[in-house]
Amino acid sequence: MSEALAGLHRPYRVASIRLENAATRTLVLDRSLAADPGQFVMAWLPDVGEKPFSLAGADPVCLTVAAVGPFSRALHTLAVGDRIWLRGPLGRGFAPPSPAGHALLVGGGYGVAPLRFLAERLLAAGWHVSAIVGARRAADLLLVEALAALGVRLWLTTEDGSVGLRGLATDAFDAALTAAPEARTTVFACGPVGMLAAVAALCRTRGLPVQLAWEAHMRCAVGLCGSCEVGAGWLTCLDGPVFPCDPTVALPMG
């Protein structure tokens, strides 16, 4: 899609709705979008507002939405056939290197949303894919069944120990690397800033290439307002939300 069209709202209709957990549902829309995993769209509802959402799928477009605020709760009221307007795709997505190798996906909380989309693309390109999915408790885990259905090898962590390893997503990092089917691993992560910082530190120590999908508040999503700045001059909407890094490159958090 051209940059001009990406900046215009386009109407979609809700084709189906999947319940992911008690607070989260996926809106499956009636059209596709030429986009990369990690890119995002700005979703708009008349008289409600506009907010950014990572793409959970592009053919058809899927948005995985947790009801955490007024706009997301409004999205949860949509029914099959209702309209929603999107502009995008926006930003930089994940850029898997070549040749294919082993991909370790690390997702915490709602950051798991774009990882199923990424896993699909990686598997189609011949990658071996593993994933660590972390949450506070078992009921908060997201897209576990969807990733498993793709054939992704999974490690689950919960802070309360209700399922999987007790702890944070990064606590399963070494186990996932040890079980990797080959030595060449690229790490792809999406989640809270603290988790991203921890993943970046682990990758620096182990000399692993890493791509981090940042979460930030956005208003314009085209680099004008500066509301999504992270670090020293990084704009999430333009430079990210995925920041491709190697162990020698300074990351947005400093």
C-alpha positions in Angstrom: 0.0 0.0 0.0 1.3 3.5 -0.8 2.1 5.9 2.0 -0.7 8.2 0.9 -3.3 5.4 1.2 -1.8 4.2 4.5 -2.5 7.6 5.9 -6.2 7.5 5.0 -9.0 5.8 7.0 -10.6 2.9 5.2 -13.8 1.2 6.3 -13.8 -2.5 7.4 -16.6 -4.7 8.8 -16.3 -7.2 11.6 -16.5 -10.7 10.0 -16.1 -12.8 13.1 -15.0 -12.5 16.8 -12.7 -14.9 18.7 -12.6 -14.8 22.5 -9.0 -15.2 23.6 -9.4 -14.9 27.4 -11.8 -13.1 29.8 -10.5 -9.7 28.9 -9.3 -10.1 25.3 -10.9 -10.8 22.0 -9.8 -10.9 18.4 -11.8 -8.9 15.8 -11.5 -10.7 12.4 -12.3 -8.1 9.7 -13.6 -8.6 6.2 -10.6 -7.4 4.2 -6.9 -8.0 3.9 -4.0 -5.6 4.1 -0.5 -5.7 2.7 1.5 -5.5 5.9 4.4 -7.1 7.8 4.2 -8.6 11.3 5.0 -5.9 13.9 3.4 -3.1 11.9 0.4 -1.4 13.4 -2.8 0.4 12.4 -4.7 3.3 13.9 -8.3 2.2 14.6 -11.0 4.8 14.6 -14.6 4.8 15.8 -16.9 7.9 15.2 -17.5 9.9 18.4 -15.2 7.6 20.3 -11.6 8.2 19.2 -8.6 6.6 17.6 -5.9 4.3 19.1 -3.0 2.2 17.7 -3.2 -1.6 17.6 -0.6 -4.1 16.4 -1.7 -6.3 13.6 -2.5 -9.8 14.8 -3.1 -10.8 11.1 -3.2 -9.3 7.7 -5.1 -11.7 5.5 -7.7 -11.1 6.8 -6.9 -8.2 9.1 -7.1 -9.2 12.8 -6.9 -7.0 15.8 -6.4 -8.6 19.2 -7.9 -6.2 21.7 -7.8 -6.3 25.5 -10.5 -4.2 27.3 -8.3 -1.9 29.3 -9.7 1.5 28.5 -12.6 3.4 27.0 -11.6 2.9 23.4 -10.8 -0.8 23.7 -14.0 -1.4 25.7 -15.9 0.3 22.8 -14.2 -2.1 20.4 -15.5 -5.0 22.6 -19.1 -3.8 22.0 -18.8 -4.3 18.2 -20.7 -7.2 16.7 -20.4 -9.1 13.5 -21.3 -6.7 10.6 -20.4 -3.5 12.5 -17.9 -1.1 10.9 -14.5 0.1 12.0 -12.1 2.4 10.2 -8.4 1.8 10.0 -5.4 3.7 8.7 -2.2 1.9 8.0 -0.2 -0.2 7.9 2.2 2.1 9.8 5.7 1.9 11.2 8.4 -0.7 10.7 7.7 -4.3 11.2 9.9 -7.3 12.0 12.6 -8.0 9.4 13.8 -11.6 9.7 17.4 -12.0 8.4 18.4 -14.4 5.7 19.0 -17.3 5.6 16.3 -18.8 7.9 17.4 -20.2 11.2 15.9 -20.6 14.6 13.5 -17.9 15.8 12.8 -17.4 19.5 9.7 -15.3 20.0 9.3 -13.7 23.5 5.9 -12.2 24.4 4.7 -10.8 27.7 1.1 -9.8 28.5 -0.7 -8.2 25.6 2.6 -8.1 23.7 1.9 -11.6 22.4 -0.7 -10.2 20.0 1.6 -9.7 16.9 3.6 -12.9 17.5 1.2 -15.4 16.0 1.3 -13.3 12.8 5.1 -13.3 12.9 5.2 -17.1 13.6 3.1 -17.7 10.5 5.4 -15.7 8.3 8.6 -17.3 9.8 7.3 -20.9 9.4 6.3 -20.2 5.8 9.9 -19.0 5.2 11.4 -22.1 6.6 12.3 -21.0 10.1 12.2 -23.2 13.2 10.1 -21.3 15.7 10.0 -21.4 19.5 8.1 -19.1 21.7 8.0 -18.0 25.3 4.6 -16.7 26.4 4.4 -15.0 29.8 1.6 -13.6 31.9 0.7 -12.9 35.5 -1.5 -15.9 35.8 -2.9 -18.8 33.7 -6.1 -17.0 32.9 -4.1 -14.1 31.4 -2.1 -16.2 28.9 -2.8 -15.1 25.3 -2.8 -17.0 22.0 -1.2 -20.1 23.4 -3.5 -22.5 21.6 -3.1 -20.5 18.3 0.7 -20.8 18.5 0.6 -24.4 19.4 -1.7 -25.1 16.4 0.9 -23.7 14.1 3.5 -26.2 15.5 5.5 -23.6 17.5 7.4 -25.1 20.5 6.1 -23.3 23.6 7.4 -22.4 27.0 4.9 -20.8 29.3 5.6 -18.7 32.4 3.3 -17.2 35.0 4.2 -14.9 37.8 1.9 -16.8 40.3 3.1 -20.3 39.1 -0.5 -21.3 38.1 0.8 -22.9 34.8 4.3 -23.5 33.4 7.4 -22.0 35.0 6.9 -19.7 37.9 8.4 -16.4 37.1 8.8 -14.0 34.2 9.1 -14.7 30.4 12.8 -14.2 30.6 13.2 -16.9 33.2 12.6 -19.5 30.4 15.1 -17.9 28.0 18.0 -20.3 28.6 15.8 -23.4 28.5 14.4 -22.3 25.1 17.9 -21.6 23.8 19.2 -25.0 25.0 16.4 -26.8 23.2 16.9 -24.9 20.0 17.2 -27.2 16.9 20.2 -25.2 15.6 22.8 -22.8 16.9 21.7 -19.7 14.9 19.0 -18.0 16.8 17.4 -14.6 16.2 15.2 -13.3 19.0 12.0 -11.3 18.4 10.2 -9.8 21.4 7.1 -7.8 22.2 5.9 -6.7 25.6 6.3 -4.3 28.4 9.4 -2.1 28.5 10.9 -4.0 31.5 10.7 -7.2 29.6 12.2 -5.7 26.5 15.1 -4.3 28.6 15.7 -7.8 30.1 15.5 -9.5 26.7 18.0 -7.0 25.3 20.4 -7.6 28.2 20.2 -11.3 27.7 20.9 -11.0 24.0 23.8 -8.7 24.5 25.4 -11.2 27.0 24.9 -14.1 24.6 25.7 -12.3 21.4 22.3 -12.9 19.8 20.6 -10.6 17.3 17.3 -9.2 18.6 14.4 -7.2 17.3 12.2 -5.5 19.8 8.6 -4.4 19.2 8.0 -1.3 21.3 4.7 -0.2 22.9 4.1 3.5 23.2 1.2 6.0 23.4 0.5 7.6 20.0 -1.6 10.4 18.7 -0.7 11.2 15.1 1.3 8.0 14.2 3.1 9.9 11.4 6.0 11.5 13.4 4.6 15.0 13.9 3.4 15.1 17.5 6.4 13.4 19.3 4.1 11.7 21.8 5.6 8.3 21.1 9.3 9.3 21.6 11.4 6.7 23.5 15.0 7.0 24.5 17.0 9.9 22.9 15.0 10.9 19.8 13.5 7.6 18.8 10.0 7.9 17.4 8.1 4.6 17.8 5.7 5.4 15.0 8.5 6.0 12.4 11.7 4.3 13.7 9.7 1.4 15.2 7.6 0.0 16.6 10.1 -2.8 15.8 13.7 -1.7 16.5 16.1 -4.1 14.7 19.2 -4.3 16.9 22.4 -6.4 17.2 24.3 -6.7 20.5 26.6 -3.7 19.6 23.8 -1.2 18.8 22.4 1.1 21.5 18.7 0.4 22.2 16.0 3.1 22.8 16.0 2.6 26.5 19.5 4.0 26.6 
